[in-house]
Amino acid sequence: MPAAAVPSPKFRARLAGVFEALEGIASTYGQVFILGRLVVRGDAAATAANILAHERLFRTGFAVSLLGVAFHIAWVALFYDLFKPVGRRVALVAAFAGLATCAMQAVTALLYLAPLLVLQGGSALSAFSPEQLPVLAMALLKLNGLAFQVDIVFFGLWCVLSGYLIYRSTFLPRILGALLMIDGLGWMIYMSPPLGVQLFPFIAAASAVAEIPLQLWLIVKGVNGERWREQAAAAPGV
């Protein structure tokens, strides 16, 4: 493409920050707020009644979660494009980790919808008694939660690798990279889910300290375009 037609690195960085923020909002709204409102812990019958009584809200949560996958793919692609001058191989591995996160996020979104399909299954699920369907729906919700935890582990790996790239870059503050690496290590604790659940308040705090400043910096300031071009010019094959 002609140089004038290629968006500037500052614009691409701001766009990455916007998509990162949108993905965070979509995932949190769908997986945390809506499910938190409808799921009654330890009570399958009450949870099933809530889902059926608020079907539109439940479907909205599914749609928003699925939209979050699209935001995440765009965000991962933009980050790869921005940081390949820093280290092409590390940026490529980070992109693969990000796409694995997106894949698990899509699986999680499908599992999100599964309980409603079960509860409205009709003759297709006639082998199950009416009392068994809420139990099956609750089991699928738990599977959704486990898939979400796997998603978080891959996201943690992306954070560690991307944090390293930010730290090595000359066009973003190094502190943002250091904080993102710490944040990523926290999310990767979900490889042992019980420990991740126990330490969640600390992990969430580390996430807020790392991810929110990064998003704001990207949206408001972008990157130092001159330094990005210098690093890109010095990088082989970029």
VEXVEX-227638 format. One record per atom (N, C-alpha, C): x, y, z. Coordinates in steps of 0.1 Angstrom, whole numbers, plus 2048, in hexadecimal, padded with zeros to 3 digits. Each point is the difference from the previous one (the first is absolute). Layout:
BEGIN
XYZ...
END
This chain:
BEGIN
8087F48007F880C80080980C8007FB80B7FA80880D80080180480F80B80780380380480E7F58088057FA8097F87F68098057F37F98037FE7F37FA7F47F98038017F780C80B7FE8068027F880C7FD80880C7F77FC8097FE80780C80C80280880280B80780B8038088017F680C80C7FE8058017F780C7F880680C7FF80D8017F880680B7F17FD7FE7FB8017F47F27FC7FE7FD7F180280A7F87FC7FE7F18028007FD80F8098078078017FE80F7F38048077FA80C7FC7F48048057F47F77FD8007FB7F47F67F67FC8017F380880D7FC8038027F48087FA80280E80380C8057FB80380E7F18008007F98057F67F28017FF7FA7F18008067F87F77FB7F27FF8037F880D80B8038078037FA80D7F680480A7FC80C8007F680580A7F27FA7FD7FD8007F37F37FA7FC7FF7F180480B7F97FD7FF7F28047FF7FE80F8078088087FF7FE80E7F28038057F980B7FA7F38038047F67F57FC8027FB7F47F67F57FB8027F480880C7FB8028027F48087FB80180E80380B8077FC80280D7F18018027F98077F67F28028017F97F27FE8057F87F67F97F47FD8037F580A80D7FE8038047F58097FF80380F80180C80480080380E7F28068047FC80B7FA7F48078057F37F97FD7FF7FB7F47F37FA7FC7FF7F280780A7F87FF8007F38067FF80180F80780A80680080380E7F28038057F88077F77F28038047F77F57FF8027F67F77F77F67FD8037F280780D7FE8028037F38067FF80180F7F97F68067FF7FF80F8097F480480A80380680A7F68047FA7F58088027F37FB7FB7F58077F17FD7FF7F98087F77F27FE7FE7FD7FF7F18007F47FB7FE7FE7F27F28057FB7F67FD8097F28037FC7FE80F7FF80580780A7FE80F8008088067F580C7FB7FD8088057F47F87FE7F37FA7F47FE7F97FD7F47F48097FF7F980380B7F580980080480E7FC80B80480580580E7FD8048017F18067F67FB8048007F27F48017F77F67F78037F38007F77F880D80280180680C7F880C80280780C7FA80D7FF7FE80780C7FB8087FB7F37F97FA7F78067FA7F480780B7F87F980B7FE80680B7F880D80580680180180D80C80480680B7F67FF7FC7F38018097F57FF8068007F17F78017F68058007F280980D7FE7FD80B80680880B7FF80E7FE8058017F980B80D7FC8068087F77F67F97F77F98077F87F78058087F47F78097FB8048087F480C8098047FF80680B80B80980480D7F88027FF7F480680C7F88018067FC7F37F77FD7F68057FD7F380680C7F97FA80C80280680C7FB80E8028068027FD80C80D80180780B7F87F97FC7F57FA80A7F87F88058087F47F78067F98038087F480A80C8057FC80780B80980A80580E7FB8038007F480680D7FB8048097FC7F47FA7FA7F68087FD7F480680D7FA7F880A7FF80580D7FB80B8058087FE80080D80A80580A80E7F87FF7FF7F27FF80C7F87FF8078037F37F98027F58068037F380780D8007FA80A80680680E80180D7FF8097FF7F980B80C7FF80980C7F97F87FD7F67F980A7F97F880780A7F67F78077F980580A7F780980B8067FC80480C80780B80780E7FB8068007F380480C7FC8088097F77F97FD7FC7F380A7F87F980D8077FE80180D7FF80D8067FF8097FE80D7F97FD80B8087FE80D8067F28007F87F67FB8057F38007F67F77F98037FD7F37F67FA7F77FC7F28068097F88047FD7F38057F780080D8048098097F880180C7F28057FD80080A7F77F38067FC7F77F57FA8067F77F87F97F67F97FA7F680B8097FC8097FB7F780B7F580680880180D8037F68078077F38007F88018027F37F48007F77F97F28018087F67FF7FA7F28017F97FE80E80780580A7FA7FF80E7F380880080080C7F97F48088007F57F97F88037FA7F57F67F97F87FB7F38078087FA8087FC7F48087F680580A80280C8067F78068097F38037F98008057F47F48037F87F87F47FE8077F57FC7F97F37FD7F97FB80D80780080B7FA7FC80D7F480980480280D7FD7F58098027F47FD7F88027FC7F47F57FC7F77F97F48058087F68057FA7F48067F880380C8068098087F980580D7F28067FC8008087F57F48077FC7F57F67FC8047F57F97F77F67FC7FB7F880C8087FE80A7FC7F980C7F780980880180D7FE7F780A8077F27FD7FB7FE7FE7F37F27FF7FB7FB7F28038087F68027FC7F28017F57FE80B80180680C7F57FD80A7F28047FB7FF80B7F97F38057FB7FB7F67F68097FB7F77FC7F67F67FB7F38078067FC80B7FC7F48077F28028067FF80C8077F38038077F48017F68038047F47F68017F58007F57F68077F58048037F57F77F37F97FB7F57FF8077F47F97FC8027F27FE7FB7FA7F58007F27FD80E7FB7FD80A8097FC80D7FB7FE8077FB80D7FB80580B8067FB80D7F57F98087F87F97FA7F57F98068057F580980C7FB7FE8067F680880280480F80180E80280280580D7F38048067FF7FF80D7F480480780080F8027F580780280080E80280980480C8017F780A80980380B80F7FF7FD8037F97F680E7FE7FC80680B7F77F78067F980580B7F780780C8077FA80580B80880B80780D7FB8058017F380480D7FB80480A8007F57FB7FB7F48098007F480480E7FC7F780980180380E7FC80A80680A7FF7FD80D80A80580A80E7FA7FD8007F37FC80D7FA7FD8068077F47F88047F68068077F480580E8047F980680A80580D80580D7FE8078027F580780D7FE80780B7FD7F67FC7F97F580A7FE7F580380D7F97F78097FF80380D7FB80A8078087FE7FF80E80A80680980E7FA7FF8017F37FE80D7FA7FF8068047F27F88017F68068047F380580F8017F980880780480E80280D8008088037F780980C80080780C7FC7F77FD7F67F780A7FD7F680480C7F77F58077FC80280C7F880980A8087FE80180D80880A80880E7FC8008037F380080E7FB8018088047F37F97FE7F48068047F480280F7FF7F680780580180F80180C8048088027F980C80B80380880D7FF7F98017F57F880C7FE7F880280C7F67F58047F980180B7F780580D8087FB80280C80480C80880F7FF8038057F580380E7FE8048098047F37FC7FA7F58088027F47FF80E7FB7F48068007FD80D7FB80780A80A7FF7FD80D80780980A80F8007FD8067F57FD80E7FF7FC8038097F47F87FF7F68028097F47FE80E8037F78048087FE80E80480D8058088047F780980C80480880D8027F78007F87F580C8017F77FE80B7F67F48057FE7FE80A7F680680E8058018087F680580E8037F580A7FF7F47FB7FC7F580A7FD7F480080A8027F880B7F680080B8077FF80D7FB80680B8067FF80D8037F280480C7FD8058047F38047F77FB80C7FC8098087F87FC80C7F37F97FC7FA8047F57F47F97FB8037F27FD80B7FD7FA8047F27FD8037F880C80780680A8027F880C7F37FD8087F78098007F37FE8077F87F57F98018017F27F87F67F88067F280280D7FE8028067F38027FB7FB80E80080880A7FC7FC80D7F17FC7FF7F88087F97F27FD7FE7FE7F27FA8087FD7F57FF7F47F98047F480980A8018088037F580A7F57FE8097F980A8047F47FE8097F67F87F97FC8047F47F67F87F98047F27FD80D7FD7FE8047F27FE7FF7F880C7FE80580B7FE7F880D7F37F87FE7F78047F77F47F87FD8037F37FA80D7FC7FD8037F37FD7FD7F680B80080680C7FB7F980C7F48088057F47FC7FB7F48098027FD80280F8017F78097FD80380E80980C80580D8007FD80980A8047FC80D7F97FC8007F47FC80C7F97F48068067F67F88047F480580680380680E8097FA80880480580D80780D7FF8098027F580880C7FF7F980A7F77F47FE7FC7F98087F680080F8047FE80480C80080F80380E8067FD80B7F980380D8057FD8038007F17FB7F67F98027FF7F17F880B7F97F48028057F780B7FA80680E80380680280B80780C80380C8037F78087F57FE80B8017F77FC8037F27F47FA7FC7FB8027F37FC80E7FE7F980680A7FC80E7FF80C8097FF80A7FE80880C8088008078007F38007F47F98087FE7F47F88037F37F47FB7FF7F88017F47F980D7FD7FB80680B7F980D7FE80980B7FC80C80180780980B7FB8057FD7F28027F47FC8057FD7F27F58047F67F47FC8037F58047F77FF80F7FF80080780B7FF80F80080C8067F880C7FB80380C8057F97FE7FF7F17FC7F47FB7FF7FD7F27F58097FA7F58018077F58087FA80380F80080680580A80280E80180D8057F980B7F880280D8047FB8057F87F47FB7F47FF8057F77F680F7FC8038088007F580E7FE80280880B7FB80D80180380980A7FB8037FC7F17FA8067F78017FC7F280E8017FA80880A80480E8017FB8087F48067FF7FD80C8087F58067FB7F37FA7F37FE7FE7FB7F47FA8077FE7F280080B7F88067FF7F280F7FD80180780580A80E7FD8028037F28037F77FA8098027F38047FC7F67F57F58047F87FC7F87F480B8007F680780C7FE80A8007F680C7F88038037FF80D80B7F88057FE7F18017F37FC7FF7FC7F28028017F97F28077F57FF8017F97F37F37FA7FC7FC8017F37F57FA7FA7F280680480080C8067F48078047FD80B7F6
END
